[in-house]
Amino acid sequence: MKEFWQVIKRYVPPYKGYLGGSIALNILSGVFNVFSFSLLIPILQILFNVGEATYEFIPWHQGMAFNEITNNVYWFVSQYVTEWGPARVLLALCLVFCAIVAVKTTCYFGAAAIMVPIRTGVVKDMRMEIYNKIVRLPLGFFSQKRKGDILARISGDVNEVENSITSTIEMLIKNPILIIIYMTVLFRMSWKLTLFTIVFAPVMIGIMSVIGRKLRATSIEAQQYWSDTISQVEETLGGLRIIKAFLAERKMTDRFDQVTTKMKNKNNQVATRQAMAHPVSEFLGSVMIAIVLWFGGTLILGDNAIIDAPSFMAYMAILYSVIQPIKDLSRAAYSIPRGLASMERIDMILNAEDNIKDKEDPVRLSGFNDRMQFHDVSFRYEDGREVLHHIDLEIPKGKNIAIVGASGAGKSTLVDLIPRFYDPTEGGITIDGTDLRDVSTRDLRALMGNVNQDPILFNDTIFNNIAFGIENATMEQVVEAAKIANAHEFIMEKEEGYQTKIGDRGVKLSGGQRQRISIARAILKNPPILILDEATASLDTASERLVQEALDNLMCNRTTISIAHRLSTVRNADEIIVMDEGRIVERGRHEELIALNGYYKRLYEMQAL
């Protein structure tokens, strides 16, 4: 339960006002429920003359026993029966009973309704916390996690927390209040009978807790299979073209069947154990009622009866009412472990270490004024695989630097170090003489614009994709950026122009059009440093010409760092950096590298062939 209370402390305090209202309404609900039973059952006993007892009024005094209060109620009713007649008194009592029940049910509804903002608020806060953590985590975290697993945690696991923990908050507020009120009344009615009764309550809760502990481990496994299922669906949607092209529908279906079968079997175990909660608690509650009936009967039937029959009927009615809150508490003890299992998986994201952090008092950057330098930079991933080895590189302001090499040479990793998507394992990178780890990450990335080989667009309008990340961008600014990127003409051919929705990842546009939209986005940002990652590699000749022209417009008067496989696109670079197996093996202009007759020339000749 320690983990449960930690979850409550993390997410419930902003809604403590609602908790106060729920407590007050639950207290009223319990009190009026006791009034309804205490009023109806003993009075009906008198009205229908079940007993021949007569009652004498006992003056009211402090610390009156429950039987003395009951005696006075009986006396008042008997007086009204004599004066008004049984039928009229019965009608009046029924109306009072209905009024009390109406107030009780209104309080009960209010107590439940006031908990709704807590449940929905906690779930919203939890999802926002996960999402904020996701956008803050470094890229290295996502290279080790499947997207489907993260989606499962922000959807299925949060839903499980809502169903198993936040819904339990209501039980933990309402049920203890009702139990305390009911047990107080029961003790006042007969402390011997109540003391005998409460011996069996811990037995019921203890049995349910044992079952609940076994559930937690099973729930963790079930949620992992849910993650596998979501991951499989995400991979299928992303690779549907390849699946169909290679006639792999049956193979993917079999894979999906295997993981869903495992999830079904594990969920069967969870559901079976959860289904035990009601019958077990029902049986134990019935056993308790039967034992109390036997023991209470001996108190009534004995020669020295300590409780009369009408009071015992009222006692049993209230006792039956207290069983349901006890059953709810036992069910809560059973369902909480499922929520805690999901919370463990959520905390794996929330507690993930963000190793790309700003210093407490970072150096502020207002621009790029001189040069960027790599000083003996090496980098290895968390699995120990070393990608870069002792890189020394200088990038002066306004220069066009091209990075070339075979796949796996470390080009993309080298470029990812510049905006601090990763930090070097050894050495350091400086901008205008200041180490990147000492500057504000926000200021650093504000200096840079990215155009990638696979354009990253969002399921939104063309306008919003171009203006992405730019505060208060005007239509005139967006149109001007689109014109420079050679995108304005095809945008205006669309029926809704700049308000055209482009679909998931821009699926409604061609490859060249998507690339020009991403170039327009970079133009609108107007960054002093431009990073190009194979921006024309996947385009046809006609699209490449338009995109290359847009890139030339974008690169004008900017420091450009471009990764290229097509060496023909970097012939005019101020300096070409040739990489192989994480090292710089050659550097210079195109003509100089050809004259070296080395690695670059071999790459160039292979592409020429």
Disulfide bonds with the S-S distance in Angstrom:
none
